[in-house]
Amino acid sequence: GFSLLLLLMAMGCVHLVASRVLEANYVNTLREELEERALYVARNAEDRILASHEELVAMAGAPGARLTVIDKDGRVLADSSAEPRQMENHATRPEFQEALKGGRGWIRRASPTIGVEFLYVAVPSPSGALRLAVPVDHIRERVENSGRQTMLAIAFSFLPAVLLAGVFARQVSFRLSRIIQFAGELAQGNFRARLTGMGRGELGVLSH
């Protein structure tokens, strides 16, 4: 029971560490994918998405993703999930400022417009900056799925060791019980009792 508890605690620690590593790796990979997609849209399709909301939504890509075009003064020109005129100025957003400098900005935060936490990526565009975002819930769902698969793999890898440990513990317990029973016979004066077949090792020495 104590060994099983230790095993479960160890697996819990592994799951915690693995989940954090998986999330960090997945966020980095997703960020790079979003950057490349945003750069492609900025270079090849900005005119189309400014002219057509349907094209804007289609270019956002995955369900729940959000595409935003921002001018050099921080005003929202188009957004796939909200009315641009109702959105606040984005001039102070760090990812936007980085994109205006010619870099690639990114951040995780809750959207003040729709109240959902997003991973935002912004890149330079002819109008100023183009920003692509995906909900963090989508990231967590992928991480949890990967974490479950990892834990199943760990559990299956531990299973043979647990079974072997159980068999070994049962054998040791059986041999100890025989030694105790034999000692009881001696204590009662039965000096004709014999203890055989105990093998080698520490228990063999003890039985001898």
C-alpha positions in Angstrom: 0.0 0.0 0.0 2.8 2.4 0.9 4.7 1.5 -2.3 1.6 2.1 -4.4 1.1 5.5 -2.7 4.7 6.5 -3.5 4.1 5.3 -7.1 1.0 7.4 -7.5 2.7 10.4 -6.0 5.7 10.0 -8.4 3.3 9.7 -11.3 1.5 12.8 -10.2 4.8 14.8 -10.1 5.7 13.4 -13.5 2.3 14.5 -14.9 2.7 18.0 -13.4 6.1 18.5 -14.9 5.2 16.9 -18.2 2.1 19.1 -18.5 4.1 22.3 -18.0 6.8 21.2 -20.5 4.1 20.1 -23.1 2.3 23.4 -22.7 5.5 25.5 -23.1 6.5 23.5 -26.2 3.0 23.6 -27.7 2.7 27.4 -27.1 6.1 27.9 -28.9 5.1 25.7 -31.8 1.7 27.3 -32.1 3.2 30.8 -31.9 5.6 30.1 -34.8 2.7 28.7 -36.9 0.6 31.7 -36.2 3.4 34.1 -37.1 4.0 32.4 -40.4 0.2 32.4 -41.2 -0.1 36.0 -40.2 2.9 37.0 -42.4 1.4 35.2 -45.3 -2.0 37.0 -44.9 -0.3 40.4 -44.4 1.8 40.0 -47.6 -0.8 38.4 -49.8 -4.4 39.0 -48.6 -4.7 42.2 -46.6 -6.7 44.0 -49.3 -9.1 41.1 -49.6 -9.8 40.8 -45.9 -10.3 44.5 -45.6 -12.9 44.4 -48.4 -14.7 41.2 -47.3 -15.7 40.1 -43.8 -16.3 36.6 -45.1 -12.7 36.5 -46.5 -11.5 37.9 -43.1 -13.2 35.1 -41.2 -11.9 32.5 -43.6 -8.4 33.7 -43.3 -8.6 33.5 -39.5 -8.3 29.8 -40.0 -9.2 27.5 -37.1 -12.6 27.7 -35.3 -12.3 30.3 -32.5 -9.3 32.0 -34.1 -9.4 35.7 -34.5 -7.8 38.0 -37.1 -7.4 41.7 -36.7 -6.0 44.5 -38.9 -4.7 47.6 -37.1 -3.5 50.8 -38.6 -0.3 52.6 -37.6 -2.2 54.7 -35.1 -3.6 51.7 -33.3 -7.1 51.9 -34.7 -8.8 48.6 -35.6 -9.7 48.5 -39.3 -11.1 45.0 -39.3 -11.7 42.1 -36.9 -13.2 38.7 -37.5 -15.0 38.5 -34.1 -16.0 42.0 -33.2 -17.2 45.3 -34.6 -14.1 47.4 -35.2 -15.8 50.7 -34.3 -16.6 49.3 -30.8 -13.1 48.3 -30.1 -10.6 50.4 -28.2 -7.4 51.8 -29.6 -4.6 49.2 -29.7 -1.6 51.6 -29.8 -0.5 50.6 -26.3 -0.7 46.8 -26.9 2.8 45.4 -26.6 2.4 42.9 -29.5 1.2 45.8 -31.7 4.1 48.0 -30.8 6.6 45.2 -31.6 5.0 44.7 -35.0 5.2 48.4 -35.8 9.0 48.2 -35.2 9.1 45.5 -37.8 9.3 42.6 -35.4 7.0 39.8 -34.3 5.1 40.5 -31.1 3.2 38.0 -29.0 1.4 37.8 -25.7 -1.1 35.8 -23.7 -4.0 37.8 -22.1 -7.7 38.1 -21.9 -9.5 40.1 -24.6 -11.2 43.2 -23.1 -13.7 43.0 -26.0 -15.1 39.5 -25.7 -13.6 38.4 -22.3 -11.7 35.3 -23.6 -8.0 34.6 -22.9 -6.0 34.4 -26.2 -2.5 33.8 -27.5 -1.9 36.9 -29.7 0.7 37.2 -32.4 1.2 40.4 -34.4 3.3 41.0 -37.5 4.0 44.1 -39.7 1.5 44.7 -42.5 1.0 47.5 -45.2 -1.7 49.1 -43.0 0.3 48.9 -39.8 0.0 45.5 -38.1 -1.9 42.3 -38.6 -2.8 40.2 -35.5 -3.8 36.6 -35.3 -5.0 35.0 -32.1 -6.3 31.6 -30.8 -8.2 30.9 -27.5 -6.0 29.6 -24.7 -8.7 27.0 -24.0 -7.8 25.4 -27.3 -4.2 25.2 -26.1 -5.2 23.7 -22.8 -7.3 21.1 -24.5 -4.5 20.0 -26.7 -2.1 19.9 -23.7 -4.6 17.9 -21.6 -5.0 15.4 -24.4 -1.3 15.0 -24.8 -0.9 14.8 -21.0 -3.4 11.9 -20.8 -1.6 10.0 -23.5 1.7 10.6 -21.7 0.3 9.3 -18.4 -1.2 6.3 -20.1 2.2 5.5 -21.6 3.9 6.0 -18.2 1.3 3.8 -16.5 1.8 1.0 -19.0 5.6 1.3 -18.7 5.3 1.1 -14.9 2.9 -1.8 -14.9 5.5 -4.6 -15.5 7.7 -3.2 -12.7 4.7 -3.1 -10.4 3.7 -6.6 -11.2 7.3 -7.9 -10.7 7.5 -6.0 -7.4 4.3 -7.5 -6.2 5.5 -11.0 -7.0 8.8 -10.4 -5.3 7.1 -8.9 -2.2 4.7 -11.9 -2.1 7.7 -14.4 -2.2 9.6 -12.5 0.5 6.4 -12.4 2.7 5.9 -16.1 2.2 9.5 -17.0 3.2 9.3 -14.7 6.2 6.1 -16.3 7.4 7.8 -19.7 7.2 10.7 -18.5 9.3 8.4 -17.0 11.9 6.4 -20.3 12.0 9.6 -22.3 12.4 10.7 -20.0 15.2 7.4 -20.6 16.9 7.9 -24.4 16.7 11.3 -24.0 18.3 9.9 -21.8 21.0 7.4 -24.5 21.9 10.2 -27.0 22.2 9.8 -28.8 18.9 13.5 -29.2 18.0 12.7 -31.8 15.4 11.2 -29.1 13.2 13.1 -28.4 10.0 13.2 -25.4 7.7 14.2 -26.3 4.1 14.1 -24.8 0.7 14.8 -21.3 1.7 17.4 -20.7 -1.0 20.2 -18.2 -0.7 20.5 -14.5 0.1 19.7 -12.7 3.3 16.6 -14.8 4.1 18.6 -18.0 3.4 21.3 -16.9 5.9 18.5 -16.0 8.4 16.8 -19.4 8.0 20.1 -21.2 8.4 
